Amino acid sequence: MAAQQPLHVLVTGSTGFIGAHVVDNLLAKGFRVRGATRSASKGEQMKAVRPQYASLLEFVTVQDFSHIGVFDAVMDGIDAVIHVASPFFYNTTDNEKDLILPAINGVKSILSASAQSGSKVRRIVLTSSFASVLDVDRNPPPDFVYTAEHWNPLSYETAIDPGSSSVVAYRGSKKFAELAAWEFIKTNAPRFDLVTLCPPMVFGPTVHPVSSVDQLNESNAVLWSVAAGADPLPTARVPAWVDVRDLAEAHVQALMSPGAGGKRYIPVSPEPFSYESAADIIKDQFEWAVDSVTRDYEAGKKPQASYGVDGETVARELHFRYHRFRETVVDFVVQVRRDFYASA
């Protein structure tokens, strides 16, 4: 897929944390964007604050992304798809019904719509997760590096088991949704190709509609809790992370790069993180934080990574650079203070 081709891109999850950054990145590069969202009001809010892109940006409301056929009516004129939307919550009562099947069916729905007769779609970029890569039960040697060749060994039976936690179910939802996408390509041999991205924790400034800190996405909400005085500090499940702006760039470059088709990537910063390091950065950068951020931890503690993750391949092949963790934390905290605590 040539970078100079004029493309009309469908972005699912377009009013969410990652999806909105993808939308902005596409618009800045001159693409026409059709955003699929469950919330018409959020779509209108995004359009209202982007008047310069009025001719390039539209939104369509899709209430249930997991219903097969729901995307069929919104594909007219679409050349490419970035599928970001996926269920993400931890208060499940039925792992399979609430998380796993909606994720799988959402992928099947967008792929089948893209494969229908007359479709112009030639590439789909799918947001998967490092959860589909990581083996949480493995104790790897110090020199071990996760690559795009690795898969989480979690079985479907364990993922749907009522005794499994919602965290386990979430890891299953990402793995089996991504597998469903690759199986669709193998079985149906559609005219389009597929690229999957498997990011870990995602932090950074927001560009989607957020009116209070209570509406922050989960990863940013945890990061803000550090600035707000969380004591004890949260514990990082994994030391791997990526700035949302870098992740958006990876999505768009995956769309534009001819050689990316058929590949799986892990966008991850080469710099590990911890919430202790976030606390150090916040206290060092902001005078107001000296008294609000807990002191009850080992200052200067360096993030400990028991394994490596190959984030270099995607950065090299898709031609982008990663933000440093300090920059990500500072940009995010500045935004939250400005937007929600202006009088503080």
Number of C-alpha atoms within 10 A of each C-alpha: 17 11 11 7 10 11 22 23 26 29 26 30 25 31 30 21 24 26 28 25 24 30 29 23 19 25 18 11 9 14 19 22 26 23 24 27 24 19 16 16 14 18 23 15 13 22 16 12 12 13 11 11 18 12 9 15 23 17 25 19 15 19 13 13 26 22 16 17 15 17 22 17 9 17 22 14 15 19 20 26 27 28 24 23 25 23 18 17 12 15 11 16 12 14 25 22 12 21 26 26 18 20 28 21 19 27 27 23 20 26 26 18 19 27 20 14 7 10 18 18 26 19 26 28 27 24 21 28 23 28 23 26 24 21 17 14 9 9 10 13 10 10 8 12 13 18 18 21 9 13 16 19 15 20 11 15 11 14 24 24 14 14 10 13 17 23 17 19 26 27 23 28 31 27 28 24 24 24 16 18 22 16 13 17 17 10 8 10 11 18 14 20 19 24 22 26 24 22 25 24 21 20 25 25 20 21 18 21 19 17 10 11 16 9 11 19 17 16 12 21 14 19 22 20 17 23 23 13 17 17 13 11 22 14 11 14 9 19 20 25 21 27 25 25 22 22 27 21 22 26 29 19 22 30 28 20 15 12 13 22 20 15 15 20 27 28 30 27 25 18 16 20 22 23 20 24 19 21 28 22 19 22 18 11 15 13 10 12 19 17 10 15 20 20 17 11 13 10 11 11 12 13 16 11 15 14 16 18 22 17 22 19 15 23 21 10 15 21 13 15 14 21 17 14 23 16 13 19 25 18 14 19 21 13 16 18 13 12 14 13 12 9 7 7
